[in-house]
Amino acid sequence: MKRCPECRRDYYDDSLLYCLDDGSALLDGPASGRPLDDEPETAIMSGLPASAGGKFDGENPTQPFIHTTAAAEPQDSLGGATEKQSFSANRAAEPQESAKVWAGGFDKRLLLALVALAVIVLGGFFGYRYFQGGSGKINSIAVLPLENRSGNSDTDYLSDGLADSLIYRLTQLPNLKVSPTSSVMRYKGKDTDVAQIAKELNVDAVMSGRLVQRGDDLNISVQLIDARTQKVLWAGQYDRKMADLLATQREIATTITQKLELKLAGNEANSITKQYTTSSEAYQLYLKGRYHWGKRSMDDIEKAIDCFQQAIKIDPNFALAYTGISDAYIVMPSYGYLSPKEAFPQARAAAQRALDIDATLADAYAALATTSSFYERDWAKAESEFKRAIELNPNVPNIHYQYGYFLQTTGRCDEGIREFKNAIELEPLFIAAAANLAGSYMNCRQFDLALEQATKTYKLEPNHPTIRYWMGAIYIANGMYPEAVALGEKVLQTDPNDQDALYITGYAYAKEGRRSDAEGVLTKFNDIAQRQYVLAYYLASIYAALGEKDKAFAELERSFTEGDSELPRLKSDPLMDNLRDDPRYKDLLRRMNLPE
């Protein structure tokens, strides 16, 4: 049992940390001083408020219990009792005393009341100005991974997946900025202050919670905190069966929007409560798939595809599972897990099937655009698909990131810079976007800006593969070959098969005049090619740095034949500048449908 030290309200849910009335930190055990029969009453609220319909169509009604004050009191913009109400309640509790008149004829109690009233009026005025000025409105939110209290790491897919699903639903709202999963996952398992998280992610509110699974039983506790005031806007606890997981995550998303007082149009409200599948089993498999997909190892990607396929066997119309398959195949060539010819056709087929089921899925359009551009080289079609994805959901940082990479790769560097900045504005800790922003500066020949941006990003996350790659490439573009070698060799000490590190190191060796070392890297690439897919563009670049133009163009031809997703970079990559005066260079651009 816990009690608020300010209002003396008791709480029987030991997972709650803050008072739901005044936001004070709760203490263990009843506090002394106030009799129990003077405590504010609590109530159990079943289902959703009437405005949400009370249940979700096609599913059993859900029965959360949410601790709240029993009386139907007026609420201020942050979900707490209004100041006027508190003042009135205090006055009602005061004993009536006879007037005590000063010598001057004034009632002392009346004077004190007038002073108090003046304070309230002034406070109310400036408070109104404060909230009307926009500083009180919640415009952004971070949903943290739920703490898994099940004592079994195998159920992490539930705690992480529930948060990921809430994020996905909330991103459908056009007027709410939502930190994506890639940003919030860095806080998993860390005891980080809410205010610090909000500052780093640049959000107004933070949702956190915990999940406990015992057999078929689930207990989910969540709380939403205004990070600017440290006040609890809402807290809820849900005792459910695993079969109710689908309804529960939709219910929580709906309640969050209500507590943030978002005024939703009809189609926006529908996106929050949208039912993607009626099968709890298929949904759990989808969560497992996304959990493995996020880990990015070859084994995890294969597990992810298997989970998505199992979900589809249960529910053939589960569009999100098809999108998951598409996303999995799209990333495989860049890691060398599959060749583009093996991966991209399957990615396209899955994305198209998702859109056949649900034509409103922005992520599926982005997957189609990636395939259209980097594999099929239909740039006009890809641009149309990217724009459609952004039109459907402009709040997804990864779509802006993918579009920015498309623009950067095809030589539209300034536009690429704009899109990467859009992605970073939506997700301040989006390392891949910040790294590719540096890459866009490099491709625009703004080498000083590129070095500044890359250095800043590298300091934030030196082990992120994308910034390591661009840091090395920008070192080379700035003639800092020893720094590039040191960076590449450091990575190769722990992973001698890292293709990005081999490329950076081999290119820098060549520019330093260390020909035999550069040729040793080429040999290493050929050894790796016996076991997995190798990006021929990397070999072509090293040959170009060695001055071996014929061998460079031979590798570029192989890259073209294999559908290498890196090849379109040839148009803007400054590390390939010594090939530009060769007629074969222009011919390649023509065959890729890229203007010179």
C-alpha positions as CSV (number, residue, x, y, z in Angstrom):
1,M,0.0,0.0,0.0
2,K,1.2,3.5,-0.8
3,R,-0.1,7.0,0.2
4,C,0.4,10.5,-1.1
5,P,2.1,12.6,1.6
6,E,0.2,15.7,0.4
7,C,-3.4,14.7,-0.1
8,R,-3.2,11.5,2.0
9,R,-4.8,9.4,-0.7
10,D,-4.2,5.7,-0.5
11,Y,-3.1,3.5,-3.5
12,Y,-3.3,-0.2,-3.5
13,D,-1.3,-0.6,-6.7
14,D,2.4,-0.7,-5.5
15,S,3.6,-0.1,-9.1
16,L,2.4,3.5,-9.1
17,L,5.0,6.1,-8.4
18,Y,3.1,9.4,-8.4
19,C,-0.2,10.7,-7.0
20,L,-2.9,10.9,-9.7
21,D,-4.3,14.0,-8.1
22,D,-1.3,16.3,-7.3
23,G,1.7,14.4,-8.9
24,S,3.5,14.0,-5.6
25,A,5.9,11.0,-5.2
26,L,4.1,8.2,-3.3
27,L,5.4,6.9,0.0
28,D,5.2,3.2,1.1
29,G,2.5,2.6,3.8
30,P,-0.2,5.0,5.1
31,A,1.0,8.4,6.2
32,S,0.1,9.6,9.6
33,G,-2.0,12.5,10.5
34,R,-5.2,12.3,8.6
35,P,-8.0,9.7,9.5
36,L,-8.8,7.2,6.9
37,D,-12.4,8.2,6.7
38,D,-11.3,11.6,5.5
39,E,-9.5,10.2,2.5
40,P,-10.8,11.0,-1.1
41,E,-12.7,8.2,-2.5
42,T,-11.4,6.1,-5.4
43,A,-13.4,4.4,-8.1
44,I,-12.9,1.6,-10.6
45,M,-13.7,2.6,-14.2
46,S,-14.7,-0.3,-16.5
47,G,-13.9,0.0,-20.2
48,L,-13.4,3.2,-22.1
49,P,-15.2,6.5,-21.6
50,A,-18.4,6.8,-23.6
51,S,-16.7,9.0,-26.2
52,A,-14.6,6.0,-27.2
53,G,-17.5,3.6,-27.5
54,G,-16.7,1.5,-24.5
55,K,-15.3,-1.4,-26.6
56,F,-13.6,-2.1,-29.9
57,D,-15.7,-3.4,-32.8
58,G,-15.3,-7.1,-33.4
59,E,-13.7,-7.8,-30.1
60,N,-14.7,-8.6,-26.5
61,P,-15.2,-5.5,-24.3
62,T,-12.1,-4.8,-22.2
63,Q,-12.2,-4.1,-18.5
64,P,-9.3,-1.9,-17.4
65,F,-9.3,-0.5,-13.9
66,I,-7.9,3.0,-13.7
67,H,-7.5,4.7,-10.3
68,T,-9.0,8.1,-10.3
69,T,-11.0,10.4,-8.1
70,A,-14.6,9.3,-7.8
71,A,-16.4,12.6,-8.1
72,A,-17.0,13.9,-11.6
73,E,-14.9,17.0,-10.9
74,P,-14.0,19.5,-13.6
75,Q,-10.5,18.9,-14.9
76,D,-7.8,21.4,-16.0
77,S,-5.8,21.0,-19.2
78,L,-3.4,18.6,-17.6
79,G,-6.0,16.2,-16.2
80,G,-6.0,17.4,-12.6
81,A,-8.6,19.2,-10.5
82,T,-8.9,22.9,-11.2
83,E,-7.6,25.5,-8.9
84,K,-11.1,27.0,-8.5
85,Q,-12.4,23.7,-7.3
86,S,-9.7,23.2,-4.7
87,F,-10.2,26.7,-3.3
88,S,-14.0,26.1,-3.0
89,A,-13.5,22.8,-1.3
90,N,-11.1,24.3,1.3
91,R,-13.5,27.1,2.0
92,A,-16.4,24.7,2.6
93,A,-14.3,22.8,5.2
94,E,-13.6,26.0,7.2
95,P,-15.6,26.6,10.5
96,Q,-17.8,29.6,10.5
97,E,-16.6,32.2,13.0
98,S,-18.0,35.4,14.1
99,A,-16.6,38.5,12.4
100,K,-13.6,40.1,14.2
101,V,-13.5,43.8,13.3
102,W,-10.4,45.9,13.4
103,A,-10.4,49.2,15.0
104,G,-10.6,50.7,11.6
105,G,-13.8,48.8,10.9
106,F,-12.4,46.2,8.5
107,D,-13.1,42.5,8.8
108,K,-9.7,40.7,9.0
109,R,-11.0,37.5,7.4
110,L,-12.7,39.4,4.6
111,L,-9.4,41.2,3.9
112,L,-7.5,37.9,3.8
113,A,-10.1,36.4,1.5
114,L,-9.9,39.4,-0.8
115,V,-6.1,39.1,-0.9
116,A,-6.4,35.3,-1.6
117,L,-9.0,36.0,-4.4
118,A,-6.6,38.6,-6.0
119,V,-3.8,36.0,-6.0
120,I,-6.1,33.4,-7.6
121,V,-7.4,35.9,-10.2
122,L,-3.8,37.0,-11.1
123,G,-2.6,33.4,-11.1
124,G,-5.5,32.3,-13.2
125,F,-4.9,35.1,-15.7
126,F,-1.2,34.4,-16.2
127,G,-1.9,30.6,-16.2
128,Y,-4.4,31.2,-18.9
129,R,-1.9,33.2,-20.9
130,Y,0.7,30.5,-20.3
131,F,-1.5,27.7,-21.6
132,Q,-3.1,29.7,-24.3
133,G,0.4,30.6,-25.5
134,G,0.9,27.0,-26.4
135,S,3.5,26.0,-23.7
136,G,0.9,23.9,-21.8
137,K,-0.2,21.8,-24.8
138,I,1.4,18.4,-25.3
139,N,2.7,18.3,-28.9
140,S,5.2,15.5,-28.6
141,I,5.6,12.2,-26.7
142,A,8.0,9.4,-26.2
143,V,6.7,5.9,-25.4
144,L,9.5,4.0,-23.6
145,P,9.9,0.2,-23.8
146,L,7.9,-1.3,-21.0
147,E,9.9,-2.9,-18.1
148,N,9.6,-6.6,-18.4
149,R,8.9,-7.9,-14.9
150,S,8.1,-11.4,-16.0
151,G,11.6,-12.8,-15.0
152,N,12.0,-14.2,-18.5
153,S,13.8,-12.5,-21.3
154,D,11.9,-14.6,-23.8
155,T,8.9,-12.3,-23.2
156,D,10.9,-9.1,-24.1
157,Y,9.1,-9.2,-27.4
158,L,5.8,-8.5,-25.5
159,S,7.2,-5.5,-23.5
160,D,9.1,-4.1,-26.4
161,G,6.4,-4.9,-28.9
162,L,3.6,-3.3,-27.0
163,A,5.5,-0.1,-26.9
164,D,6.4,-0.3,-30.6
165,S,2.7,-0.9,-31.4
166,L,1.7,2.1,-29.4
167,I,4.3,4.2,-31.2
168,Y,3.0,3.0,-34.6
169,R,-0.5,3.9,-33.8
170,L,0.3,7.3,-32.3
171,T,2.4,8.2,-35.4
172,Q,-0.8,8.1,-37.4
173,L,-1.8,11.4,-35.7
174,P,-0.8,14.4,-37.8
175,N,-0.5,16.9,-35.0
176,L,1.6,14.8,-32.6
177,K,5.3,14.2,-32.8
178,V,6.2,10.7,-31.6
179,S,9.7,9.5,-30.9
180,P,10.3,6.3,-32.9
181,T,11.3,2.9,-31.5
182,S,14.9,3.3,-32.6
183,S,15.3,6.3,-30.3
184,V,13.5,5.1,-27.2
185,M,15.1,1.6,-27.2
186,R,18.4,3.2,-26.0
187,Y,16.6,3.7,-22.6
188,K,15.6,0.1,-22.2
189,G,16.8,-1.3,-18.8
190,K,18.2,2.1,-17.7
191,D,17.1,4.1,-14.7
192,T,17.0,7.4,-16.5
193,D,15.2,10.6,-15.3
194,V,12.1,11.4,-17.2
195,A,13.1,15.1,-17.6
196,Q,16.5,14.0,-19.0
197,I,14.8,11.6,-21.5
198,A,12.4,14.4,-22.6
199,K,15.3,16.8,-23.0
200,E,17.3,14.4,-25.1
201,L,14.3,13.4,-27.3
202,N,12.8,16.9,-27.3
203,V,9.4,15.8,-26.2
204,D,6.8,17.2,-23.8
205,A,5.5,14.0,-22.3
206,V,6.9,10.5,-21.6
207,M,5.0,7.3,-21.1
208,S,6.6,4.5,-19.2
209,G,5.3,1.3,-17.6
210,R,5.9,-2.4,-16.8
211,L,4.5,-5.7,-18.0
212,V,4.2,-9.0,-16.1
213,Q,3.3,-12.3,-17.8
214,R,2.3,-15.3,-15.8
215,G,1.1,-18.1,-18.1
216,D,-1.9,-16.7,-19.9
217,D,-2.3,-13.7,-17.5
218,L,-1.0,-10.3,-18.2
219,N,-0.6,-7.3,-15.9
220,I,0.3,-4.0,-17.6
221,S,0.8,-0.8,-15.7
222,V,1.5,2.5,-17.5
223,Q,1.8,6.2,-16.6
224,L,1.9,9.3,-18.7
225,I,4.0,12.2,-17.3
226,D,4.2,15.8,-18.4
227,A,8.0,16.1,-18.4
228,R,7.9,19.9,-18.1
229,T,6.0,19.8,-14.8
230,Q,6.8,16.2,-13.6
231,K,3.0,15.8,-13.1
232,V,1.3,12.5,-13.8
233,L,-1.3,13.1,-16.5
234,W,-2.7,9.6,-16.4
235,A,-1.9,6.2,-15.0
236,G,-3.7,2.9,-15.6
237,Q,-3.4,-0.7,-14.7
238,Y,-4.7,-3.5,-16.9
239,D,-5.2,-7.2,-15.8
240,R,-5.8,-9.1,-19.0
241,K,-5.5,-12.5,-20.7
242,M,-3.0,-12.9,-23.6
243,A,-5.9,-13.1,-25.9
244,D,-6.8,-9.5,-25.0
245,L,-3.4,-8.0,-25.9
246,L,-4.6,-6.6,-29.2
247,A,-7.5,-4.8,-27.6
248,T,-5.4,-3.5,-24.7
249,Q,-2.7,-1.8,-26.8
250,R,-5.4,-0.1,-28.9
251,E,-7.3,0.9,-25.7
252,I,-4.1,2.4,-24.2
253,A,-3.4,4.4,-27.4
254,T,-7.0,5.7,-27.3
255,T,-6.7,6.7,-23.7
256,I,-3.4,8.5,-24.3
257,T,-5.0,10.6,-27.0
258,Q,-7.9,11.5,-24.7
259,K,-5.6,12.5,-21.9
260,L,-3.5,14.7,-24.2
261,E,-6.8,16.2,-25.3
262,L,-6.2,15.7,-28.9
263,K,-9.1,16.8,-31.1
264,L,-9.3,14.1,-33.7
265,A,-11.1,14.1,-37.0
266,G,-13.0,11.0,-37.9
267,N,-10.3,9.3,-40.0
268,E,-7.6,10.2,-37.4
269,A,-9.7,8.6,-34.6
270,N,-10.1,5.5,-36.8
271,S,-6.4,5.2,-37.2
272,I,-5.9,4.9,-33.4
273,T,-8.5,2.1,-33.0
274,K,-7.8,0.4,-36.4
275,Q,-8.0,-3.4,-36.2
276,Y,-5.1,-4.9,-38.3
277,T,-5.9,-8.5,-37.3
278,T,-8.5,-10.3,-35.2
279,S,-6.0,-13.0,-34.2
280,S,-4.1,-12.5,-30.9
281,E,-1.8,-15.4,-31.9
282,A,-1.0,-13.7,-35.3
283,Y,-0.4,-10.4,-33.5
284,Q,2.0,-12.0,-31.0
285,L,4.0,-13.5,-33.9
286,Y,4.1,-10.1,-35.5
287,L,5.5,-8.6,-32.3
288,K,8.2,-11.4,-32.2
289,G,9.0,-10.7,-35.8
290,R,9.6,-7.0,-35.2
291,Y,11.6,-7.8,-32.1
292,H,14.0,-10.0,-34.1
293,W,14.0,-7.6,-37.1
294,G,15.3,-4.9,-34.9
295,K,18.4,-6.9,-33.9
296,R,19.6,-7.0,-37.5
297,S,21.8,-10.2,-37.3
298,M,21.4,-12.7,-40.1
299,D,19.9,-15.2,-37.7
300,D,17.5,-12.7,-36.3
301,I,16.4,-11.5,-39.7
302,E,15.6,-15.0,-40.7
303,K,13.7,-15.6,-37.5
304,A,11.7,-12.4,-38.2
305,I,10.7,-13.5,-41.6
306,D,9.6,-16.9,-40.2
307,C,7.5,-15.1,-37.5
308,F,5.8,-12.9,-40.1
309,Q,5.1,-15.9,-42.4
310,Q,3.5,-17.8,-39.5
311,A,1.3,-14.8,-38.7
312,I,0.2,-14.7,-42.3
313,K,-0.7,-18.4,-42.2
314,I,-3.0,-17.6,-39.3
315,D,-4.4,-14.4,-40.8
316,P,-3.8,-14.1,-44.6
317,N,-5.1,-10.6,-44.5
318,F,-2.7,-9.3,-41.8
319,A,-1.2,-6.5,-43.9
320,L,1.4,-5.4,-41.3
321,A,3.0,-8.8,-41.4
322,Y,3.5,-8.5,-45.1
323,T,5.1,-5.1,-44.5
324,G,7.4,-6.8,-42.0
325,I,8.5,-9.4,-44.6
326,S,9.3,-6.6,-47.1
327,D,11.3,-4.6,-44.5
328,A,13.3,-7.7,-43.7
329,Y,14.3,-8.5,-47.3
330,I,15.1,-4.8,-48.0
331,V,17.9,-4.7,-45.3
332,M,19.5,-8.0,-46.2
333,P,21.6,-6.9,-49.2
334,S,23.2,-4.0,-47.3
335,Y,24.4,-6.5,-44.7
336,G,25.5,-9.1,-47.3
337,Y,22.9,-11.6,-46.2
338,L,21.4,-11.9,-49.6
339,S,22.1,-10.6,-53.1
340,P,19.8,-7.9,-54.4
341,K,18.4,-10.3,-57.0
342,E,17.4,-12.7,-54.3
343,A,16.0,-10.1,-51.8
344,F,14.4,-7.2,-53.6
345,P,11.8,-9.1,-55.7
346,Q,10.5,-10.7,-52.5
347,A,10.5,-7.3,-50.8
348,R,8.4,-5.9,-53.6
349,A,5.9,-8.8,-53.7
350,A,5.3,-8.6,-49.9
351,A,4.9,-4.8,-49.9
352,Q,2.5,-4.9,-52.8
353,R,0.4,-7.6,-51.1
354,A,0.3,-5.4,-48.0
355,L,-1.1,-2.5,-50.1
356,D,-3.6,-4.8,-51.8
357,I,-5.0,-5.5,-48.3
358,D,-4.6,-2.0,-46.9
359,A,-3.8,0.9,-49.3
360,T,-3.2,3.3,-46.4
361,L,0.1,1.8,-45.2
362,A,2.8,4.4,-45.6
363,D,5.6,2.0,-44.7
364,A,4.6,-0.3,-47.5
365,Y,4.8,2.5,-50.0
366,A,8.2,3.4,-48.7
367,A,9.3,-0.3,-49.2
368,L,8.0,-0.2,-52.8
369,A,9.9,3.1,-53.4
370,T,13.2,1.6,-52.1
371,T,12.8,-1.4,-54.4
372,S,11.8,0.8,-57.4
373,S,14.9,3.0,-56.9
374,F,17.8,1.0,-55.7
375,Y,17.0,-2.3,-57.5
376,E,14.7,-1.5,-60.5
377,R,16.2,2.0,-61.0
378,D,12.8,3.5,-61.9
379,W,13.5,6.8,-60.3
380,A,10.2,8.6,-61.3
381,K,8.1,5.7,-59.9
382,A,10.2,5.6,-56.8
383,E,9.7,9.3,-56.2
384,S,6.0,9.0,-56.6
385,E,5.9,6.2,-54.1
386,F,8.0,8.1,-51.6
387,K,5.7,11.1,-51.9
388,R,2.7,8.9,-51.4
389,A,4.2,7.4,-48.3
390,I,4.9,10.9,-46.8
391,E,1.4,12.1,-47.8
392,L,-0.1,9.1,-45.9
393,N,2.0,9.7,-42.8
394,P,4.4,12.7,-42.6
395,N,5.4,11.9,-39.1
396,V,7.6,8.8,-39.7
397,P,11.3,9.7,-39.5
398,N,12.4,6.6,-41.3
399,I,10.4,7.5,-44.4
400,H,12.0,10.9,-44.6
401,Y,15.3,9.2,-44.1
402,Q,14.7,6.7,-46.9
403,Y,13.6,9.5,-49.2
404,G,16.6,11.6,-48.3
405,Y,18.9,8.7,-49.1
406,F,17.2,8.4,-52.5
407,L,17.7,12.1,-53.2
408,Q,21.3,12.0,-52.0
409,T,22.2,8.9,-54.0
410,T,20.7,10.3,-57.2
411,G,22.7,13.6,-57.0
412,R,20.0,15.8,-55.5
413,C,22.1,16.5,-52.5
414,D,20.5,19.8,-51.4
415,E,17.1,18.1,-51.3
416,G,18.6,15.1,-49.5
417,I,19.9,17.4,-46.8
418,R,16.4,18.8,-46.4
419,E,14.9,15.4,-45.9
420,F,17.6,14.2,-43.5
421,K,17.0,17.4,-41.5
422,N,13.2,16.6,-41.5
423,A,14.0,13.1,-40.1
424,I,16.2,14.5,-37.4
425,E,13.6,17.1,-36.4
426,L,11.1,14.3,-35.9
427,E,13.8,12.1,-34.2
428,P,16.6,14.1,-32.6
429,L,18.7,11.0,-31.8
430,F,18.3,9.4,-35.3
431,I,22.0,8.5,-35.8
432,A,21.6,7.0,-39.3
433,A,19.9,10.2,-40.5
434,A,22.5,12.4,-38.8
435,A,25.3,10.3,-40.4
436,N,23.7,10.5,-43.9
437,L,23.3,14.3,-43.4
438,A,27.1,14.3,-43.2
439,G,27.2,12.1,-46.3
440,S,25.0,14.5,-48.2
441,Y,27.3,17.4,-47.3
442,M,30.2,15.3,-48.6
443,N,28.4,14.5,-51.9
444,C,27.6,18.2,-52.2
445,R,31.4,18.9,-51.9
446,Q,30.8,20.8,-48.7
447,F,33.7,18.9,-47.0
448,D,34.1,21.1,-44.0
449,L,30.4,20.9,-43.1
450,A,30.6,17.1,-43.7
451,L,33.5,16.7,-41.3
452,E,31.8,18.9,-38.6
453,Q,28.5,17.0,-38.9
454,A,30.2,13.5,-38.9
455,T,32.5,14.3,-36.0
456,K,29.6,15.5,-33.9
457,T,27.5,12.4,-34.7
458,Y,30.4,10.0,-34.2
459,K,31.0,11.3,-30.7
460,L,27.3,10.5,-29.9
461,E,27.4,6.9,-31.1
462,P,30.9,5.8,-32.2
463,N,29.8,2.1,-32.6
464,H,26.9,2.8,-35.0
465,P,27.9,1.2,-38.3
466,T,26.4,4.0,-40.5
467,I,28.3,6.9,-38.8
468,R,31.5,4.8,-38.8
469,Y,31.1,4.4,-42.6
470,W,30.5,8.0,-43.3
471,M,33.2,9.1,-40.8
472,G,35.7,7.1,-42.7
473,A,34.5,8.3,-46.1
474,I,34.6,11.9,-45.0
475,Y,38.1,11.5,-43.6
476,I,39.1,10.3,-47.1
477,A,37.3,13.1,-48.8
478,N,39.2,15.6,-46.6
479,G,42.6,13.9,-47.3
480,M,42.8,12.6,-43.7
481,Y,44.0,9.1,-44.8
482,P,45.7,8.1,-41.5
483,E,42.5,8.8,-39.6
484,A,40.5,6.7,-42.0
485,V,43.0,3.8,-41.7
486,A,42.9,4.0,-37.9
487,L,39.1,4.0,-37.9
488,G,38.8,1.1,-40.3
489,E,41.5,-1.0,-38.6
490,K,39.9,-0.6,-35.2
491,V,36.7,-2.1,-36.5
492,L,38.5,-4.9,-38.2
493,Q,40.1,-5.9,-35.0
494,T,36.8,-7.1,-33.7
495,D,35.1,-8.0,-37.0
496,P,37.6,-8.8,-39.8
497,N,34.7,-9.4,-42.3
498,D,33.0,-6.0,-41.9
499,Q,32.6,-4.9,-45.5
500,D,32.3,-1.1,-44.7
501,A,35.5,-1.2,-42.7
502,L,37.3,-3.1,-45.3
503,Y,36.2,-0.6,-48.0
504,I,37.3,2.4,-46.0
505,T,40.6,0.8,-45.0
506,G,41.5,-0.5,-48.5
507,Y,40.7,2.9,-50.1
508,A,42.7,4.8,-47.6
509,Y,45.6,2.3,-48.0
510,A,45.6,3.0,-51.7
511,K,45.6,6.8,-51.3
512,E,48.5,6.5,-48.9
513,G,50.5,4.6,-51.5
514,R,50.3,1.3,-49.5
515,R,49.4,-0.7,-52.6
516,S,50.1,-4.2,-51.2
517,D,47.9,-3.5,-48.2
518,A,45.1,-2.3,-50.5
519,E,45.5,-5.4,-52.6
520,G,45.3,-7.5,-49.5
521,V,41.9,-6.0,-48.7
522,L,40.8,-6.9,-52.2
523,T,41.8,-10.4,-51.6
524,K,39.9,-10.5,-48.4
525,F,36.8,-9.3,-50.2
526,N,37.2,-12.1,-52.7
527,D,37.5,-14.6,-49.8
528,I,34.3,-13.3,-48.2
529,A,32.5,-13.6,-51.6
530,Q,32.9,-17.4,-51.4
531,R,30.5,-17.4,-48.4
532,Q,28.2,-14.4,-48.8
533,Y,27.2,-11.5,-51.0
534,V,29.8,-8.8,-51.5
535,L,29.2,-5.3,-52.7
536,A,31.1,-5.0,-56.0
537,Y,30.9,-1.2,-55.7
538,Y,33.4,-1.4,-52.8
539,L,35.9,-3.3,-54.9
540,A,35.4,-0.9,-57.8
541,S,36.1,2.1,-55.5
542,I,39.4,0.6,-54.2
543,Y,40.5,-0.2,-57.8
544,A,39.7,3.4,-58.7
545,A,41.8,4.7,-55.8
546,L,44.7,2.4,-57.1
547,G,44.3,3.9,-60.6
548,E,43.2,0.6,-62.0
549,K,40.3,2.0,-64.1
550,D,39.7,-1.1,-66.2
551,K,39.3,-3.3,-63.1
552,A,37.2,-0.6,-61.5
553,F,34.8,-0.5,-64.4
554,A,34.7,-4.4,-64.6
555,E,33.5,-4.4,-61.0
556,L,31.0,-1.6,-61.7
557,E,29.6,-3.7,-64.6
558,R,29.3,-6.6,-62.2
559,S,27.6,-4.3,-59.7
560,F,25.2,-3.2,-62.5
561,T,24.4,-6.8,-63.4
562,E,23.7,-7.8,-59.8
563,G,21.5,-4.9,-59.1
564,D,23.8,-3.6,-56.4
565,S,21.9,-1.0,-54.4
566,E,25.1,1.0,-53.9
567,L,25.8,1.6,-57.6
568,P,23.6,4.7,-58.1
569,R,25.9,6.5,-55.7
570,L,28.4,6.6,-58.6
571,K,26.7,9.8,-59.7
572,S,27.5,11.9,-56.7
573,D,30.3,10.0,-54.8
574,P,33.4,12.2,-54.7
575,L,35.6,9.2,-54.0
576,M,34.8,8.1,-57.6
577,D,35.8,11.5,-59.2
578,N,38.8,10.1,-61.0
579,L,36.4,7.9,-63.2
580,R,34.2,10.8,-64.4
581,D,36.2,11.7,-67.5
582,D,35.9,8.1,-68.8
583,P,33.2,7.5,-71.4
584,R,32.2,4.3,-69.5
585,Y,31.2,6.4,-66.6
586,K,28.6,8.3,-68.6
587,D,27.4,5.1,-70.2
588,L,26.7,3.6,-66.8
589,L,24.7,6.6,-65.7
590,R,22.7,6.4,-68.9
591,R,21.9,2.7,-68.4
592,M,20.8,3.4,-64.8
593,N,18.5,6.2,-66.2
594,L,20.4,8.8,-64.2
595,P,21.1,12.2,-65.8
596,E,24.8,13.1,-66.1
